Amino acid sequence: ERRRRDNINEKIQELSTLLPDCYIDAVNSKPNKGVILRKSVDYIRHLQQLVATQSSRNQELEAQLHGKSVNGGDGSNATTTTPNGTSGPQVQQGFGMTRIVPGVSNDLQN
């Protein structure tokens, strides 16, 4: 029983280290187990929403890249890349963001 409680307490403390500071109440110097668990659930839900938003955005950008706008546009801004990959738009990714840069050579990508 003691080992089980110690394991639960250890994992709750580990959860508290994974939470960003903005999720932990600044008034309490040491949040209790209930607060840590509640804020962990809130943070996980926030991350799930963020993943869904980013996934939707990625699909939209991929559709634009292929000339099939998700929002019903004509896709005139998106062109396909040429066989050598130098004259069409390029997809650049970094820090969770994706952008299409027209006319950039493959040599300039990260």
N, C-alpha and C positions, 0 to 999 in steps of 0.2 A: 504493500500500500504506500509506504513512504517513497519507494523508488518511482512509483507511478506519479505521485504528486510532484516529486522533484523533476521528473521528465516534463510534466505539463508546465510547471513554473519556468523551466529552462526554455521551453519553446515559446512561451509567452514573452519572455525577456528577449529572445531572438527576434520575434515579431516586432518588438518595440524598436530594435536597432534598424529594422528595414523600413520603418515609416519615416517619411520626410518630416522635418521639424514643424512644418506648418500644420500637420495633422495632430501633433501632440499639443495639448493645452499648455500654454506658456505660464499660466498661473500656478499649476501644480508642478513642483520641481521633479517629482517622481510619480508618473501616472500609475493608477492601480490596474490590476489585471482586467477588470471589466472595461475600463476606458481603452486599454491597449487592444483588446479584442474587438470592440465596437469600431474604433478608428481603423483597425486593420481591414475589417469588412468594408467600411466606407472607401478606403483606398483601393482595395481590390475591385470594387464596383466602378470606381473612377477609371482605373486602368482598363477594365473591360470596355467601358464606353469609349475611351480613347482609342483602343485597338479597333473597335467597330468603325469609328469615324475615319481613322487612317486607312482601313481596308476599303471603305467606300471611296475615299479620295484616290487611292491607288487604282481602283477599278475605273474611276472617271478619267484619270490621266492616261491609263492604258487604252481606253476607248478613244480618247482624243488622239493619241499617238497613232492608232490604227485607222483614224478617220471616221470613227463611229461615236459621235458625241452622245454621252448618256443623257444629257439634258435636252436633246432634240435639235441641237445645232447642226450646221452642215459640215463641220469638221474642216473648214477651209484653212484653218491655221495649222493643222497637223498634216505633215507630209511624211511619206515613208523614206527610209534612208536608202541611199544608193548602194550598189554592191561594195564600193570602196569605203562607204560610211563617212564621207566627208561633207556632202552637201545637204543632207537632211537633218532633222532635229535629233538631238541626242538626249537621253535620259540621264540625269545626274542625281545621285542619291547621297545623302549625308545627314547625320543627326536626326533620323526619322522623317526627313523631308525629301520629297521627290519633285524635281522640276524638269521641264522640257526646255532645252536651249537650242534654238534654231541655228543651223549652219555651223556647229562646232565640230571640229575634228576629233576623232577618237583619241588622239595623242594628248588632248587637253583634259581628259577626264581623270578623276582620282583613281 
